[in-house]
């Protein structure tokens, strides 16, 4: 895959994979405190689900199936952003920059998926 300036990828399957990977690597750095355990578990689940559902979407059987899977991907991206926001607000400021970048990527993925959904109608 060719690198695009600003390290933004147009291959959405790869981009969602990298997003889930980056979230997992970030979560490994967070303090092992009670509040983070649930946030991390939910965060990793939602971020991985964006890509997993997108891969399934590429194999959709009908237009209705395609729309449903894209909606699930979008929902998981929104949920990922939510959990990241909680992590940002409940952890030390030294985690905010990286969490903020991941939050922005979740929002951008949501927008891309919303655009795909609109164009598929």
C-alpha positions as CSV (number, residue, x, y, z in Angstrom):
1,X,0.0,0.0,0.0
2,X,1.2,3.5,-0.9
3,X,1.7,6.0,2.0
4,X,-0.5,9.1,1.6
5,X,0.8,12.4,3.1
6,X,-0.1,12.9,6.7
7,X,-0.1,9.1,7.1
8,X,-3.9,9.0,6.2
9,X,-4.8,5.8,4.4
10,X,-7.4,5.4,1.7
11,X,-7.5,1.6,2.1
12,X,-10.2,1.4,4.7
13,X,-9.6,-2.2,5.6
14,X,-6.0,-1.4,6.5
15,X,-6.9,1.8,8.1
16,X,-9.5,0.2,10.5
17,X,-6.9,-2.5,11.3
18,X,-4.3,0.1,12.1
19,X,-6.8,2.0,14.3
20,X,-7.6,-1.2,16.3
21,X,-3.9,-1.9,16.6
22,X,-3.0,1.6,17.7
23,X,-5.8,1.6,20.3
24,X,-4.6,-1.7,21.7
25,X,-1.0,-0.4,21.9
26,X,-2.2,2.8,23.6
27,X,-4.3,0.9,26.1
28,X,-1.3,-1.2,27.2
29,X,0.4,2.1,28.3
30,X,-2.5,3.2,30.6
31,X,-2.3,2.9,34.3
32,X,-3.7,-0.4,35.7
33,X,-6.4,1.3,37.9
34,X,-9.9,0.1,38.4
35,X,-11.6,2.8,36.3
36,X,-9.4,2.0,33.3
37,X,-10.1,-1.8,33.3
38,X,-13.7,-1.4,32.0
39,X,-12.9,1.5,29.7
40,X,-10.0,-0.4,28.1
41,X,-12.1,-3.6,27.7
42,X,-14.9,-1.7,26.0
43,X,-12.5,0.4,24.0
44,X,-10.6,-2.5,22.6
45,X,-13.8,-4.4,21.8
46,X,-15.4,-1.4,19.9
47,X,-12.2,-0.4,18.0
48,X,-11.7,-4.0,16.8
49,X,-15.3,-4.3,15.8
50,X,-15.0,-1.4,13.3
51,X,-12.6,-3.3,11.2
52,X,-14.1,-6.7,11.7
53,X,-17.5,-5.5,10.6
54,X,-16.0,-3.6,7.6
55,X,-14.3,-6.9,6.4
56,X,-17.7,-8.6,6.7
57,X,-19.3,-5.8,4.8
58,X,-17.0,-6.4,1.9
59,X,-18.6,-9.8,1.6
60,X,-22.2,-8.6,2.0
61,X,-24.9,-10.5,0.2
62,X,-27.3,-7.7,-0.7
63,X,-27.6,-3.9,-0.6
64,X,-29.6,-4.2,2.7
65,X,-26.9,-6.4,4.2
66,X,-24.2,-3.8,3.1
67,X,-26.2,-0.9,4.7
68,X,-26.6,-2.8,8.0
69,X,-22.9,-3.7,8.2
70,X,-21.8,-0.1,7.5
71,X,-24.3,1.1,10.1
72,X,-22.7,-1.3,12.6
73,X,-19.2,-0.1,11.7
74,X,-20.3,3.5,12.1
75,X,-21.9,2.7,15.5
76,X,-18.7,1.0,16.7
77,X,-16.6,4.0,15.6
78,X,-18.9,6.3,17.6
79,X,-18.6,4.0,20.6
80,X,-14.8,4.0,20.2
81,X,-14.8,7.8,20.3
82,X,-17.0,7.7,23.5
83,X,-14.7,5.4,25.4
84,X,-11.6,7.3,24.3
85,X,-13.2,10.5,25.5
86,X,-13.7,8.9,28.9
87,X,-10.1,7.8,29.0
88,X,-9.0,11.3,28.1
89,X,-11.1,12.8,30.9
90,X,-10.2,10.3,33.6
91,X,-6.4,9.9,33.1
92,X,-3.3,12.0,33.6
93,X,-2.7,14.7,31.0
94,X,0.4,12.9,29.7
95,X,-2.0,10.4,27.9
96,X,-4.2,13.1,26.4
97,X,-2.3,13.8,23.2
98,X,-2.2,10.2,22.0
99,X,-5.7,9.5,23.1
100,X,-6.8,12.7,21.4
101,X,-5.3,11.6,18.1
102,X,-7.1,8.2,18.4
103,X,-10.3,10.1,19.3
104,X,-9.9,12.2,16.1
105,X,-9.3,9.0,14.0
106,X,-12.5,7.4,15.5
107,X,-14.4,10.6,14.5
108,X,-12.9,10.6,11.0
109,X,-13.8,6.9,10.5
110,X,-17.3,7.6,11.6
111,X,-17.5,10.4,9.0
112,X,-16.1,8.2,6.3
113,X,-18.6,5.4,7.1
114,X,-21.4,7.9,7.2
115,X,-20.4,9.1,3.7
116,X,-20.3,5.5,2.4
117,X,-23.7,4.9,3.8
118,X,-25.2,8.1,2.2
119,X,-23.7,7.3,-1.2
120,X,-25.0,3.7,-1.1
121,X,-28.6,4.8,-0.9
